[in-house]
């Protein structure tokens, strides 16, 4: 918790997604419902915004509430991963080391310093898996229902938690010690409880906005750039040296990590099958590692499907792959002690891996300390001092109700509350296809700038995205004229012909 609190001293990191979460919470507090810019929120699930609004009833603004919430969730997630390892292995030292590695993992801590929904998803998801494993052991029905409720909350925090529900349902069918009819009945109950709230939310979206998640089916196959991004992200998880992470180093690191992971999967399979083969009955390895392994595979498949059919530009970066890293840490330390106990050679191999894990804590901690020190001073995203002290935003807030086009709409809307229109783009950022409505959008923009005396603002904080129409081309097409220039922005209009 101290890490998250220290790194968010200027406020939690604010990204375009964060502006929707916090803006929807503020609108909910103001009685305008879960909306942003007058439009119902459908692209994101509601749980984080609702929690921030509930916190706002007590006093703190949703932005402050996001800092408190994700800081506490960092401590909760470290505790949950330690509890999961301790419950599975019975070894305190393994749980402590796994918790420590989670605490110094740069990408996991980084996600908790932003006003994002991933921390909430991880907490609810892992809690649901732990309760489900408890149900497998004592067969108490309340554990099944509460586990389903936790996963329902996880998917209401982030749609990407859907693989967690699929993993849990498959786990009920495979690992519950009962007749198939009983397992099928439990799976049905779990499905209804875990998917019911999501179904109601999607129905609400359809009724108020005409779509369920603001996503549209479109085929665009995954490309090498996605795999290269994923390779670099995963290599950073286990790279602790100095110097540039070259392509050759990435390949070496990933091959070694993949070999260790396959070895642990083999240990899990052997420890699960051997007691049944020997007639001992109960598997020595609990079900949690299996749930984590199934989740890793299903989450990766979910990402591939999302990229191929819904959002081509989903980046396989530290944020998107953070749930995989979180699950793999838990999986590794849940299985590693069992592997160490199989033979003398495996014991030595396990000792080497544990020493390597312990040795990695120090460089990870040093790197994290440098990152948090920078965040403590500079903040990140729209929470950085350059955004908070931008005087031109006050100018925009005081402008009359005219159409305003800008190169940065998320941050400007967040600080001014004005409805800002985006500069037309050449390619659709979701499908990566040419913008079929470019001509109509340019004409609409021209009409707003002429008949309604609108303006175009080039905000220096936002930059000019490569996806926008080039400035020279746009200015020539619309015959824009600069009417005001400051160090922070430049204002353009279409002047009437003399």
N, C-alpha and C positions, 0 to 999 in steps of 0.2 A: 504493500500500500504506500509506503514511503516513496518508492521509486515513482509511482504514478503521480502522487501528489506533488513531488518536487519538479517533475518534468512538465507539469501543467500549471505552473505558477502564473504565467500570463493568461491562462484559460486553456480549455481543451482545444486540440487542433480542430479547426473548422474547414471542412471540405465542401464541395457542392452537395454531396449526400447529407452532410451534417446540417446544412442550411434547411433542408427539407424536414429532417427530424425535429430540429429546434423550432423552426418556423411553424410547423403543424402543431407542436405543443403550445406555442404562444397563441395561436389562433383558437385552439381548443379552450384555453383559459379565458379568452376574450368572448367566447360564445359563438365563434364562427365555425365550429366543428373541425374535423381533421382535413383542413384545406391548406393550400399554399398558393398564393396569388389568385385567390377566388376559385381555384380548381380543386376538386376532391383528390386527396392523396390515394393513389392506387398502385403506383410503381413500387412503393415500400410498404411492408406490413406495419401494423399500428402500435405494437407493444411499447417500443422505446419512447415514442412520442407521448403515449398515454402515461407512462411512468414519469416522464419529465413534467407533464402537466400536473400530475398528482403532487409531485414535489413542489411545483409552483403554488399550489393551494396553501402550503405551509409557509412559504415565503421566498425561497431562492428562485431567481429567474431560471428557466430551463437550461440556459447555457451553463450556469453555475451548477445546476442539478446534474448535468451530464458529466461534469468533472467529478463531483462526489460519487455518482453512481459507478462510473467506470473505474475509479480508484478503488472503491470497495470490491468491485468485481474482480480486480486483479488479485487482491488477497484471497477472495473466495475461490478463484480458479486454481491458484497455487495450492490452497488447502485441499480442494477437491481432488487434484491430481495426486497429491500425497496420500490422501485417504484411499483412493482407488488402488494405488500400488501397495499400500499397507494391507488393505483388505484382501488383495489377491495373493501376495507373497508371504505375508506374516513377518516380513523383515523391516524393522524400523529404519535401518541404515539405508536400505534401498529407497524407501519412501522419502527420506530426507534428501538424498542425492537427486532423485527425480524432481522433487519440489524445487531444489536449488537451481537445477539446470533450467527448469521452466521459468524461474524468477529472473534469470540473467539472459534468457533467450531474447535477442534484440527485437525480432519481429513480433513476438507475443506481447512484450511490454509496449512496443510501439503502437500496436492496435489499441491498447488500453488508454493511450494518451490522446486519441482522437475521439470526437463525439460520434462514434459509430455503434452499430448494433452487434458486431461480432462478439464482444465480451459477454453480452447477455445471452447470446445463442450458445456459447461454449458452456457457460454455467448451467443453464437449463438442460442442455443436452447431456453433459456428463452426469449431472444429478439424476436425470432420467435413466441413464444406463446403469448407474449404481443401484437405484431402487429396483430396476428390473432384475438385476442379478440377485438382489436380496429376495425377490419373489421366487426365483428359481430354486432358492435354498429352503425357504420356510413355507412357500405356497400360501402366503397371506394375501387375500384378494385386494386389500387396500393398497399394498405396494404396487400391484399392477395398475390400479386406477391412478395413483399419484404419479407413477412413472409416465403413464400416458399423458397426464396433465402437464408434466414438466416438458415433454417433447412438443406438446401443443403450444406451450409458451415459447419454446425455442423457434418453432416455425412462424409464430406470430412476431418474433423479433427479426427473423431474416428468412426469406424464402429458401435460401440455400441449406436450411436445416431439414428439408424434405428427405434427403438420404438418411438422416437419423431415424425418422419414422419408419422408413422401409427396412432399415437394419434391425430395428427393434421388433417389427412384426416377423421378420424372418427368424430372429432369435427365439421368439416365442414358439414358432413352429418346430425349430430344430432342437432347442436345448431344454424345453420344459419336460420334466419327467412325468408323463401322464399318457393316457390313451390319446390317439390322434383326434378323436372327437372333442376331447377336453381342450387340447391344444388349439384346435380350430375355433372353438368357442371363445377361448381367451384372446386369440388373434382378432376375432371380430369385435370383442369389447374394446380392445386396445385401439383398433382402427377407428371406431366410432368416437372414442374419447379424444384421441390425438388429432384426428382430422376434422372433427365436427366444428371447432372454432374457426379453423382455416376456411372451411366450406361456407360458414356464415359471412366471414369477411369478404370472400370472393363474390358471394351473392350481393352483398352491399355494394361492392365496387361496380358490378354489372348494372345494378339498378340506378346508381347515382351518376355513373360515368360512361356506361355502355361498353366497358371492358373490364376484365378481371384483374389483370396485373400490368396493364399498359405495355404489354409485350406482344409482338406479332411474329407469326411463324414465317421464316424465310431461310432458305437453304444457302449456307455459305460455309464451305468446308474449312476445317482447321488447317492452319498453315505452319510453316517452319518457325515463324516469328513467335508463335505461342509456345512451342516446345523449347525454343531458345530462352525465352523469358522464364519458363518453369525450371529449366536446367540451372540457370543462374541463381534463381531464388532458392532452390533446394541445396545447391552447392554452398551457399552462404550459411545454411543451418549448421554445417559441420566443418566450416573452414575457420581456423583460429590463428593462422599465421599472418605475417605481415606481407605487404606487397600486393601487386595487382592480381586479381583472380582471373587468370588467363583461361582460354578455352581448354588447353591441355590439363590444367589443374582442375578445372570443373569436371572434365571427363574422369580423371583419376579418382577424385573425391566421390563422385557418384557411383562409379563401379565398386569401390570399396564399401560404400554405404549400402548399395544394393546387395552385395554379398553378405554383409552382416544381417540385413533384413531377411534375406532368404534363409539364412541359417537359423534365425529366431523363429521363422515360420515353420521350419522343419522341426525344431524343438517342440513347438506348440502342438503340431500334428502328432509327433511321437509320444508326447506325454499324455495326449488325449486318447490315443488309440491303444497304447500298450496295456493300461489297466483292464480295459474291456477284453483284450485278447487273452490276458492272463486270468481272467475270471474275477478280478478284484472289484469290478462293478463301477464304482464312482471314479470319474476322471480326476487326476491329481491337479490339473490346471483348471481353475474356474472359468466361467463363461465370458467374463469381461474381455480378456484378450481377443477372443473370437469376435465379439461385438465390435471392438475397435478395428480389427482387421477388415471386417466386412464393411464398416463405415468408410475406411480409407479407400477401398476399391469402389464403393458406390459413389462417394463424393467426387472422386476423379472422373468417373463416368458421367456424373451429373454436370460437371464443368465442361466436358467435351460436348455433351448434348446441348448445353446452353450456348456454347460458342457456335456450333454448327447450325442451330435452328432458331436461335432467338437473338443473341447479342454477340456479333462477331468480334467486337473490340473489348470483350472481357479480358482484362490483363491478368495473366497468371503470375501476379506479383506477391509480395510478402503478405498483403492484406487478404487476398483471395485464397492463398494456400495456407494461411495461418491455422485453420482447423485441421489440416493434414499434419502439420508440424506438432500441434498440440496432441493429437491422437497418437502419433508415432512415438512421442516421448513416453506417454503412458503405456503404450504397447511394449516398448523396449524394456522398460523397467519392470513390467508385470511378468515378462517371460524370461528375462535374463537370469534371475536366481534359480529358476527351474532348470535352465540349461547348464548352469554351473554345477548342479548336483548329479548330472548324468554319469560322468566319468572323471578320471583324473585329468585327462587332456582337456575336456570341456571346462573343468574347473579352472585350469590355468588360463584358458581362453577367456572365460568370464572375468577372471581377475584382471587380465590385460584390458578388457573393454571397460571395466569399472575404473581402473586407473586412468585410462584415456578420458573417460567421462569426467572424473574429478579434476584432471589436469585442464580440461577445456573450460572449467568454470572461471578461472582467473582471467584469461584473455577475453572471454565473453563479458565478464564483469567490467573490465577496464574499458572495453569498447562501449558498453552500455553507459558507463559513467560519463564518458566524453559526450555521447549523444544527449543524455539527460541534462548535462551542464549547458549545452547549446540551447536546448529547448527551454530551459529555465529562464534564459535571457531573451531569446529571440521569438519564442512561440513558434507556431507553424500554421500554414494555410492562411485563412482569413482572420485568424486570431493573432497574427504577427503585428508588431508595433506599426509597421508601415501602413497597414490597413486601418488600424484603430485610430491613427493620428492623421489620416488623409482628410484634409480640409475640403477638398473638392466634393466629397460625399455629402457634406453639409449643404453645399451649393445645389446638388441634385435634389436633396430632400426639400429644399425651399422653392424649387422650380414650379411654374404653373403646370396644370394638367395637360401636357402636350405629349405626343409620341416621342419616346426616347429610345434610340437604338445604340447598342454598346457592344464592345468586344468582350466584356465580362459582365454577365448578368447575375450569376449566383451570389457573388460577394456583394455586389452593389445592391441587389434586392434585399439581402440579409441586413445591411446596415441602414438602408434608406426606407425600406418598406414600399418603394415605388415599383410599379409594374414596368419592367424593362424588357425591351424586345431585342433579340439577338440579330447580329449581322448575318445575312444569308450564307450558308455553307455550300461548298461544291459537292461534297459527298455526305451521305447519311452516316452519322457516327455509329449507329447501331448495326446496320446491314452492310456498311462499307461499299454501298452502291452509289452511283451518281444521283444527285438530288433531282428527282423528276419534277419538283415544283419550283426549281430555281427561278425560272422566268416569271412565274406568278408572284413569287416572294419579292423579287426585285421591283416589279411594278407596284406591288402593295407598299413597299418601302418608299418608292418615289412619290406615290400619292400622299403618304403620311408626311413626308418632308416638304411637300409643296402646299397642298390644300389645308393641312392641319398645322403648318408651321413647326413641324417636328425637327429634331436635331439628331446628329450622330456624334457620339462622344468616344474618342479613342483614349481610354484610360490606361496610363502607362503601367499601372500595377498589374493589369491583366495580360498585357502582351497581345500580339496579333497571331492567332492560331493559324497553322499551316492549312487547316481545313477551311478557313474563311476564304472568300474571294480576295485575291491580292488587293492591297490598298490602291495601288495605281489604277488597276482595272476598275475597281468599284468607283473611285473618284471620277474617272473619265466617263464611265457609263452614266452616272447620276449627275455629273457636273457639280460636284460638291466644292464649296469654298470654305476655307478656314476663317472663322469669325472670332475665335478666342484661343489663346495658347498659354498654358501655365506649365510649370515643371511636373505637375501631376496628371494633366489631361489636355486634350485639344478638342475643340468643339467645331463641328462642320454643319453648314446649312446649304440648302439650295436657294440661292438668291434669285429674286424675280428678274426677268430679262429687262434691260434698260430700253 
